Amino acid sequence: MRVTVVHPRELGPSETARWRALQAADPALDSPFLSPEFTIETGRVREQARVAVLTDGADIVGFFPFERHQFGIGMPVAAGLTDAQGMVHAKDIDLDPNELMKACGLAVFEFDHLLAGQPLVPAKHTRHPSPVIDLSDGYAAYVETLKQVSGKTYKSTAYKTRKLQRDFGPMRHDFGVTDEAVLRTLLDWKTDQYRRTGRTDRFARPWIVRLVENLLHIDTEHFGGQLDMVYVDGRPVAGHFGLRTKTTLAGWFPAYDPAYAKYSPGLIHHLAMAERAAEAGIRLIDMGRGEKEYKDKLKTGELWVTEGRVARPTPGAGVHWLVRVPVRKARGTVLANSVLRETADLALKTYGRIRTTIAS
């Protein structure tokens, strides 16, 4: 097998067409984060983005998108943003991960959302659920399932939807928005949320803002940015920006105006989004890995992603282990224990309130 490493901008029409064909051949790979368009757009704002093209004879049998950093440290493209990571490859591929790492010039490849079952998954890794909403039988069928598994949530959300309209006016839902002003409103809410909860503001990084703005304007049969917003009496209340393939919508940046918090605008929006997504042909909404109450209330099932690293015996891999692995294990211990997780979350929110007070 031959491995050729290129920057995403060097991929031609034949390579992207083959990428799409390999992706379409395996339902497990149906995530927009694994689409060629996502890697190509990331390459426009991340010079360190690379793609390993795997060839067996005259046939391309796989694509491995990654970022190459100092000391041979490899990460997924747009690391820290993606909820599905890995290779797009032929089902019968015979791959030695260490040989692939060597060909890519990597000492180590670190991941936190690598799809389960990938050829890259090492013997030692941790598995995590990624909650999903199954819309394969349509929105009405999903509502019936939701009533059975989370009836209280559905009834409460329906009641709050009616109350929101009684208190403020009629509600409308714009789906498939391309207005950058609407996107800016959503990102401002998200930044405010990050600060309130003590998290790092992703949109303080210019490359992330540019990437999201570029993705907003992509709309093809196979891939596109998906922005939607719920309004009451013409005022924006809650929205979301994500990515889609033809049949899968990846949840990415949901946010709402905290002035409407008592109405559970996030839940109102997610149900509205699910209905419109089903009408548009979406069969699955992947809400992404992470312990969130709203995901537990809305999910119908789970996919699985893995966290870990593939490493070769090199000095760079040793330095990476010392710097990253103990921290990752400590974080994993906290997230796996509900008491520790809630304590950490409270501490972050307290820090967020202090930071907001100082800033004002």
C-alpha positions in Angstrom: 0.0 0.0 0.0 1.3 3.5 -0.9 0.6 6.5 1.2 0.8 10.0 -0.3 0.4 13.0 2.1 -1.1 16.2 0.6 -2.6 19.5 1.8 -6.4 19.4 1.4 -6.3 22.1 -1.3 -4.3 19.6 -3.5 -7.2 17.2 -3.7 -8.7 17.1 -7.2 -12.2 16.3 -8.4 -11.4 12.6 -8.8 -10.0 12.3 -5.3 -13.0 14.0 -3.7 -15.4 11.9 -5.8 -13.7 8.7 -4.6 -13.8 10.1 -1.0 -17.6 10.5 -1.3 -18.0 7.1 -2.8 -16.1 5.4 0.0 -18.1 7.4 2.6 -21.4 6.5 1.0 -20.5 2.8 0.9 -20.4 2.6 4.7 -23.3 4.0 6.8 -21.0 4.2 9.8 -19.1 6.9 8.0 -22.1 9.1 7.3 -21.0 12.2 9.3 -20.4 15.6 7.8 -17.2 15.8 9.9 -15.8 12.9 7.7 -16.9 14.5 4.4 -14.2 15.8 2.1 -15.8 19.3 2.1 -15.2 19.7 5.9 -11.5 18.8 5.5 -11.0 21.0 2.5 -12.7 24.0 4.2 -10.6 23.4 7.4 -7.5 23.4 5.1 -8.4 26.9 4.0 -8.0 28.2 7.6 -5.5 25.6 9.0 -2.2 25.4 7.1 -1.3 22.3 9.2 -4.2 20.3 7.8 -3.1 17.2 5.8 -4.7 14.2 4.1 -3.0 10.9 3.7 -4.3 9.3 0.5 -4.0 5.5 0.6 -3.6 3.6 -2.7 -3.6 -0.1 -3.4 -2.4 -0.7 -6.9 -4.4 1.7 -9.1 -7.2 2.1 -6.6 -7.6 4.7 -3.8 -8.7 2.7 -0.8 -8.7 5.3 2.0 -8.3 8.9 3.1 -6.9 9.9 6.5 -7.4 13.6 7.4 -5.2 15.0 10.2 -3.2 17.9 11.4 0.5 17.7 11.9 2.0 19.8 14.7 5.5 20.2 16.3 7.4 17.2 17.3 5.3 15.0 15.0 2.2 15.3 17.1 -0.9 14.5 15.1 -4.5 15.4 15.7 -7.8 15.3 13.8 -8.5 18.2 11.5 -10.1 21.0 13.4 -9.2 19.2 16.6 -11.4 20.2 19.5 -14.4 20.9 17.3 -15.2 17.6 15.6 -17.7 15.1 17.0 -16.7 12.3 14.5 -13.0 11.6 13.6 -11.2 9.0 11.6 -10.4 7.5 8.3 -12.7 7.1 5.3 -11.8 3.8 3.8 -12.7 0.7 1.9 -14.3 -2.0 4.2 -11.7 -4.6 3.4 -8.6 -2.4 3.9 -5.6 -4.1 5.5 -3.8 -1.4 7.5 -0.9 -1.2 9.9 -1.6 1.9 12.0 2.1 2.3 12.9 3.1 2.2 9.3 0.5 4.9 8.5 1.8 7.1 11.3 5.4 6.7 9.9 4.3 7.6 6.4 2.5 10.7 7.7 5.5 11.8 9.6 3.7 11.4 13.0 5.1 10.2 16.3 1.6 10.1 17.8 -2.0 10.6 16.8 -4.3 11.8 19.6 -8.1 11.6 19.2 -11.2 12.0 21.4 -14.1 11.3 19.0 -12.6 8.5 16.8 -15.5 6.3 15.5 -15.6 2.9 17.1 -14.5 0.1 14.7 -11.9 2.3 12.9 -8.7 0.6 11.8 -6.8 3.2 13.8 -8.4 2.3 17.2 -5.5 1.0 19.4 -5.9 -1.8 22.0 -6.0 0.7 24.8 -8.7 3.3 24.5 -11.9 4.5 26.2 -15.4 4.3 24.7 -18.0 7.1 25.0 -21.6 7.4 23.9 -22.7 10.0 21.4 -26.5 10.5 21.8 -28.6 10.5 18.7 -32.1 11.2 17.6 -33.4 8.6 15.1 -35.7 10.2 12.5 -35.7 7.3 10.0 -39.4 6.8 10.4 -40.2 10.5 10.4 -40.9 13.1 13.0 -44.3 11.8 14.1 -42.7 8.4 15.0 -40.0 10.2 16.9 -42.5 12.1 18.9 -44.3 8.8 19.8 -41.0 7.3 20.9 -40.2 10.5 23.0 -43.6 10.3 24.7 -42.8 6.7 25.8 -39.3 7.2 27.0 -39.4 10.9 28.1 -43.1 11.8 28.3 -42.7 14.4 31.0 -40.1 16.2 28.9 -42.4 16.3 25.8 -45.4 17.5 27.7 -43.4 20.1 29.6 -41.8 21.4 26.4 -45.2 21.6 24.6 -46.7 23.5 27.5 -43.7 26.0 27.6 -44.0 26.4 23.8 -47.6 27.6 24.2 -46.8 29.7 27.2 -43.9 31.4 25.4 -46.3 32.4 22.6 -49.0 33.6 25.0 -46.4 35.8 26.8 -44.5 37.2 23.8 -46.4 36.5 20.6 -46.5 34.0 17.6 -43.5 31.7 17.0 -41.8 31.0 13.7 -38.9 28.8 12.8 -36.5 29.6 10.0 -34.6 26.6 8.8 -31.8 26.7 6.3 -30.7 30.3 7.0 -27.7 31.8 5.3 -27.8 35.3 6.8 -24.5 36.1 8.6 -26.3 38.5 11.0 -28.3 35.6 12.3 -25.1 33.5 12.6 -23.5 36.4 14.6 -26.4 36.5 17.0 -26.1 32.8 17.6 -22.3 32.9 18.1 -22.7 35.9 20.5 -25.0 33.8 22.6 -22.6 30.9 22.5 -19.7 33.1 23.6 -21.8 34.4 26.5 -22.6 30.8 27.4 -19.0 29.8 27.4 -18.1 32.7 29.7 -21.1 32.2 32.1 -20.1 28.5 32.5 -16.4 29.1 32.8 -15.5 27.4 29.6 -13.0 28.5 27.0 -14.5 30.7 24.3 -14.0 28.8 21.0 -14.9 31.9 19.0 -12.1 33.9 20.5 -10.0 32.0 17.9 -10.3 33.8 14.5 -9.8 30.6 12.5 -12.8 29.0 14.1 -15.0 32.0 13.2 -13.7 32.0 9.6 -14.4 28.3 9.3 -17.9 28.6 10.6 -18.6 31.6 8.3 -17.3 29.7 5.3 -19.3 26.6 6.1 -22.5 28.6 6.4 -22.5 29.2 2.6 -21.9 25.7 1.5 -25.1 23.9 0.3 -24.7 20.8 -1.9 -26.5 17.5 -2.2 -23.8 15.8 -0.1 -22.8 18.4 2.5 -23.8 21.8 3.9 -23.8 24.2 6.8 -27.2 24.2 8.5 -28.3 27.3 10.4 -31.8 27.7 11.9 -33.4 30.1 14.4 -36.7 30.2 16.4 -38.3 33.6 16.8 -41.2 34.8 18.9 -42.9 38.0 17.7 -39.9 38.5 15.4 -37.3 38.3 18.2 -34.7 35.5 18.0 -35.0 33.1 21.0 -32.9 30.0 20.2 -31.0 28.5 17.3 -28.3 26.2 16.1 -25.5 25.9 13.6 -24.4 22.4 12.5 -23.3 20.4 9.5 -25.2 17.9 7.4 -24.7 15.2 4.9 -27.7 14.1 2.8 -29.2 12.2 5.7 -27.3 13.0 8.9 -27.3 16.3 10.8 -24.4 16.8 13.3 -25.3 19.0 16.3 -22.6 21.5 16.8 -23.4 25.0 18.2 -26.8 25.2 19.8 -27.5 28.4 21.9 -30.4 30.6 23.1 -31.1 34.0 24.6 -30.8 33.5 28.4 -33.6 36.1 28.8 -36.0 33.3 27.8 -34.4 30.6 29.9 -37.4 29.8 32.1 -39.2 28.6 28.9 -36.6 25.9 28.1 -35.9 27.5 24.7 -33.2 24.9 23.9 -35.7 22.0 24.1 -38.3 24.0 22.2 -35.7 24.6 19.5 -34.5 21.1 19.3 -37.9 19.7 18.7 -38.6 22.3 16.1 -35.3 21.5 14.4 -36.0 17.8 14.5 -39.3 18.3 12.7 -37.9 20.5 10.0 -34.8 18.2 9.6 -37.0 15.2 9.1 -39.0 17.0 6.4 -35.7 17.8 4.7 -34.7 14.1 4.5 -32.5 13.9 7.6 -32.7 10.5 9.2 -30.3 11.0 12.1 -29.3 13.9 14.4 -26.0 13.2 16.1 -25.9 15.4 19.2 -22.3 14.6 20.0 -20.4 13.1 22.9 -20.9 14.9 26.2 -22.9 14.6 29.4 -25.8 17.0 28.9 -29.3 16.8 30.4 -31.1 17.8 27.2 -29.3 15.1 25.3 -30.5 12.4 27.7 -34.1 13.8 27.5 -34.2 13.9 23.6 -32.1 10.9 22.5 -33.5 7.7 21.1 -30.1 5.9 21.1 -26.3 6.2 21.0 -23.4 5.8 18.7 -19.9 5.2 20.1 -16.7 7.1 19.8 -13.3 6.4 21.3 -10.6 8.4 23.0 -6.9 7.6 23.1 -3.8 7.7 20.9 -1.8 5.8 18.4 2.0 6.2 19.1 5.3 5.0 17.7 8.3 4.6 19.9 9.9 8.0 19.4 11.0 10.8 21.7 8.2 13.0 20.4 5.6 10.4 21.5 7.3 10.2 24.9 7.1 13.9 25.5 3.4 13.8 24.4 2.7 11.1 26.9 4.2 13.1 29.8 2.3 16.3 28.8 -1.1 15.0 27.7 -1.9 11.5 29.0 -2.1 12.1 32.8 -4.3 15.2 32.2 -6.6 13.2 29.9 -6.9 10.4 32.4 -7.7 12.8 35.2 -10.4 14.5 33.1 -11.8 11.1 32.2 -12.0 10.2 35.9 -14.0 13.3 36.6 -16.4 12.9 33.7 -17.1 9.3 34.6 -18.1 10.1 38.2 -21.4 12.0 38.5 -20.4 13.6 41.8 -17.0 14.8 40.6 -18.5 15.9 37.3 -21.2 18.0 39.0 -18.7 19.5 41.4 -16.4 20.4 38.5 -19.3 21.9 36.6 -20.3 24.0 39.7 -16.7 25.2 40.1 -16.6 26.3 36.4 -19.9 28.2 36.7 -18.7 29.9 39.8 -15.5 30.9 38.0 -17.6 32.1 35.0 -19.7 34.4 37.3 -16.6 35.8 38.9 -15.0 36.4 35.5 -18.1 38.1 34.2 -18.3 40.3 37.2 -14.7 41.4 36.9 -15.1 42.1 33.2 -18.1 44.3 33.7 
